[in-house]
Amino acid sequence: MEPRDLEYFAVIAEHGNLRRAADALNMSQPALSKSLRRSERWAGAKLVERTPKGIRLTDAGTVLSAGAKRLRLSFDDLEREMPDLSAGRTGCLRVGTDVYSAEHVLPQVSTALIRHAPQVALKLTVGVNAVLVPALRRGELELIVGGIPEREDEDLVQEALYEDDFIVCASARHPLAHGKRLGIADLASQRWAIAAADSRAWRWFEAAFREAGMPAPAIGLETSSISLRLQAISASHLLGFTGSRVLHGLPAHISLVDLRVKRAAWHLTCGIRYRRGAYLSAAAHRFIDELKKTTRKLYGS
């Protein structure tokens, strides 16, 4: 099979339509159809089926499409690796991160990397795992810094950096801030300030409400800014669900307390993730080293 035919097939699979794929490749549809027939002869099987809306991959086509994606990632890795072999060229390092790491960990790491490797272009993308992990798998990111699952994905490597617990917090002036130890039921009528409705932490918290037979908690404020969220909680009767390390490192003008709610503490491991077997540049290795140094200094882990 010719490499160009594999590349053409990857575009066909991506668009699900021969005409649109031909347009994307800037070639005629008959020429693309001829390439597809060559690929099917090589595979010894039909790769696509025609449908009223375009084409659908057969089982053989799905397997070939997955292989084409892996090869694309390998070529992308080579494009990043080759410049590293030339003196002084380390290219661009693309890192995904959650909001907490972006605000509390990565400023020190980024500063150290820029100081020791000024030729590196560092691109940081802040988001949730539901967005960052697919981007990592597609090769759009080289590393992710943030919460990692208990079980390691087969295609990803993960290294733990530190542990944290997510807890319910409130203003020191909140009516629930004083008195008996609370349960989930005591939070039924409260409104919340959260980071993101689709974050792992908030989904876990919503599940705790469901298990207690209660409706989902009401959201009063949703913002990715930790500073804005905590100041809003401190100045209002909103409740929050945040990491205990955040709570213990607050500036003096933000007064929050841990409500110590039963069955409402979620343990989280934070770390690094990258694709198994993928090329990691010298800049990526330096970034990981700086990250480990910083978290050991901050958290003693």
RAUR-V740433 format. One line per field, one symbol per residue. burial: I if it has 9 or more other ideal C-beta (glycine too) atoms within 8 Angstrom, else O. A space follows every 50 residues. Layout:
burial->???
//
This chain:
burial->OOOOIIIIIIIIIOIIIIOIIIOOIOOOOOIIIOIIOIIIOOIOOOIIOO OOOIIOIIOIIIOIIOIIIOIIIOOIIIOIIOIIOOOOOIIOIIIIIIII IIIIIIOIIIOIIIOOIOOIOIOIIIOIIOOIIOIIIOIOIIIIIIIIOO OOOOOIOIOIIIIIIIIIIIIIOIOIIOOOOIOIOOIOOIIIIIIIOOII IIIIIIOIIIOIOOOOIOIOIOIOOIOOIIIIIIOOIIIIIIIIIIIOOI OOOIIIIOIOIOOIOIOIIIIIIIIOOIOOIOIIIIIIOIIIIIIIOIIO O
//
